[in-house]
Amino acid sequence: MKHSITTLLITTSLALLLPASSALAQGRYGSNIDQRLKRQERRIEQGLRSGELTRREARQLRKKHRRISHLYEDSSQHGLSKPERRRLERKLNRLSDSIYSLKHNEIKRPLHRAYAPKAFGHSHFQGYQRHGRGDYIAFSDKGMRLMLRFDDR
C-alpha cells in the first residue's frame, strides 16, 4: 500500500512537471518560429482581403516572409543555435512591425478584386475604396456612389 502511494505520487508529480519543462524549453511562443510564420502569413492575407494592404504592399511583405521562411528551413535542418534563433526572431519581429504599420497606415485604397464583394450583382461597378473600418465606397461607371458595410471579423 505504501509503495503504491509513493509510486502514484512520483508519477503524478512527473506528469505535472514534464509539460512545464517542455514549455520552458520551447520559449515564449511554444514551437514559435513555425507558428509565427503561419500567423504572419494569415495576417498578410487578411490585410489583402480587407483592403488594408495593397497588392504591392502584400507582395513586399510576402517577399520578406519567404526570405525568413527559407532562412528558417536552411537553419533548422541542423538544429537552431541560440544566435540563429535570436536572428530569426528579430527578423520575425521586424516583419510583424511592418505588417502592422502597413495595415494601419489609414491610406484609402482599392479593395483587391479577388475579394471585392459583388454589389447587388451589378457588373457596372468599377471599384471599391476603403472608407473607415469595414466600410467601402463602390464607384460605378454611371456616376453612382454606394456605401457598403462589411464586418471584417
VMD Tcl script that draws the C-alpha trace (Angstrom):
set ca {
  {0.00 0.00 0.00}
  {2.74 2.42 1.00}
  {4.70 1.50 -2.15}
  {1.71 2.12 -4.45}
  {1.01 5.55 -2.91}
  {4.66 6.56 -3.35}
  {4.60 5.37 -6.96}
  {1.38 7.29 -7.58}
  {2.84 10.49 -6.10}
  {6.01 10.22 -8.18}
  {4.06 9.53 -11.36}
  {1.69 12.43 -10.73}
  {4.50 14.88 -9.99}
  {6.37 13.82 -13.15}
  {3.22 14.19 -15.21}
  {2.76 17.72 -13.89}
  {6.39 18.76 -14.33}
  {7.04 17.44 -17.85}
  {4.65 19.79 -19.73}
  {6.04 22.77 -17.80}
  {9.64 21.89 -18.61}
  {8.88 21.39 -22.30}
  {7.06 24.75 -22.41}
  {10.09 26.43 -20.87}
  {12.39 24.76 -23.37}
  {10.26 25.92 -26.31}
  {10.25 29.54 -25.23}
  {7.63 32.22 -25.13}
  {5.75 31.17 -28.27}
  {5.84 27.38 -27.96}
  {7.31 25.96 -31.15}
  {7.23 29.60 -32.02}
  {9.02 30.21 -35.29}
  {6.84 27.85 -37.32}
  {3.68 29.18 -35.68}
  {4.73 32.80 -36.10}
  {5.45 32.28 -39.80}
  {1.98 30.79 -40.32}
  {0.30 33.51 -38.24}
  {2.07 36.29 -40.15}
  {1.13 34.72 -43.48}
  {-2.52 34.74 -42.37}
  {-2.22 38.40 -41.31}
  {-0.92 39.35 -44.76}
  {-3.77 37.50 -46.50}
  {-6.35 39.04 -44.18}
  {-4.93 42.51 -44.84}
  {-5.19 41.97 -48.58}
  {-8.76 40.65 -48.29}
  {-9.91 43.56 -46.14}
  {-8.28 46.22 -48.30}
  {-5.89 47.29 -45.54}
  {-2.96 46.24 -47.76}
  {-2.44 46.99 -51.43}
  {-1.22 44.26 -53.74}
  {2.19 45.93 -53.82}
  {2.41 46.06 -50.03}
  {1.31 42.42 -49.78}
  {3.89 41.42 -52.40}
  {6.67 43.17 -50.43}
  {5.57 41.52 -47.19}
  {5.35 38.09 -48.84}
  {8.87 38.54 -50.21}
  {10.21 39.28 -46.72}
  {8.19 36.36 -45.36}
  {9.63 34.00 -47.98}
  {13.20 35.05 -47.15}
  {12.67 34.40 -43.45}
  {10.97 31.08 -44.20}
  {13.88 29.92 -46.39}
  {16.38 31.04 -43.76}
  {14.44 29.07 -41.13}
  {14.31 25.94 -43.30}
  {18.04 26.12 -44.01}
  {18.95 26.75 -40.37}
  {16.61 24.20 -38.82}
  {17.99 21.25 -40.82}
  {20.98 21.01 -38.49}
  {19.23 22.44 -35.42}
  {18.95 26.07 -34.44}
  {21.67 27.57 -32.29}
  {20.80 30.41 -29.91}
  {22.25 33.12 -32.19}
  {20.32 31.72 -35.19}
  {17.09 31.62 -33.19}
  {17.63 35.21 -31.98}
  {18.34 36.36 -35.53}
  {15.17 34.68 -36.84}
  {13.07 36.12 -34.02}
  {14.44 39.62 -34.69}
  {13.54 39.27 -38.37}
  {10.07 37.99 -37.45}
  {9.61 40.94 -35.08}
  {10.55 43.37 -37.84}
  {8.18 41.66 -40.29}
  {5.39 41.80 -37.72}
  {6.03 45.52 -37.21}
  {5.96 46.04 -41.00}
  {2.66 44.18 -41.33}
  {1.14 46.26 -38.54}
  {2.35 49.61 -39.86}
  {1.22 48.90 -43.43}
  {-2.19 47.62 -42.31}
  {-2.78 50.65 -40.08}
  {-1.44 53.49 -42.22}
  {-5.00 54.75 -42.91}
  {-4.48 55.10 -46.64}
  {-7.69 54.56 -48.57}
  {-7.03 52.06 -51.31}
  {-8.93 49.96 -53.81}
  {-10.11 46.63 -52.49}
  {-8.35 43.69 -54.13}
  {-10.61 42.48 -56.96}
  {-10.34 38.84 -55.92}
  {-12.02 39.72 -52.63}
  {-14.27 42.57 -53.78}
  {-17.91 41.99 -52.92}
  {-20.40 41.82 -55.75}
  {-22.53 44.93 -55.28}
  {-26.08 43.65 -55.73}
  {-24.92 41.50 -58.65}
  {-24.34 44.53 -60.89}
  {-21.35 44.33 -63.20}
  {-21.15 48.08 -63.83}
  {-19.41 48.85 -60.54}
  {-15.86 50.00 -61.30}
  {-14.12 49.63 -57.98}
  {-14.16 49.93 -54.26}
  {-12.32 52.20 -51.88}
  {-11.80 51.65 -48.17}
  {-13.59 54.23 -46.05}
  {-13.00 53.53 -42.36}
  {-13.14 50.16 -40.65}
  {-15.33 47.75 -42.58}
  {-16.81 50.45 -44.86}
  {-16.26 50.64 -48.59}
  {-17.45 53.08 -51.22}
  {-18.36 51.47 -54.52}
  {-17.94 53.53 -57.70}
  {-19.99 52.84 -60.80}
  {-19.44 53.85 -64.41}
  {-22.76 55.73 -64.24}
  {-21.50 58.14 -61.57}
  {-23.25 56.42 -58.68}
  {-21.63 56.04 -55.28}
  {-22.79 53.40 -52.87}
  {-21.61 52.91 -49.30}
  {-21.17 49.25 -48.39}
  {-20.61 47.97 -44.86}
  {-18.84 44.71 -44.10}
  {-17.88 43.17 -40.81}
  {-14.21 42.08 -41.11}
  {-14.29 39.97 -38.01}
}
mol new
graphics top color blue
foreach p $ca { graphics top sphere $p radius 0.5 }
foreach p [lrange $ca 0 end-1] q [lrange $ca 1 end] { graphics top cylinder $p $q radius 0.2 }
display resetview
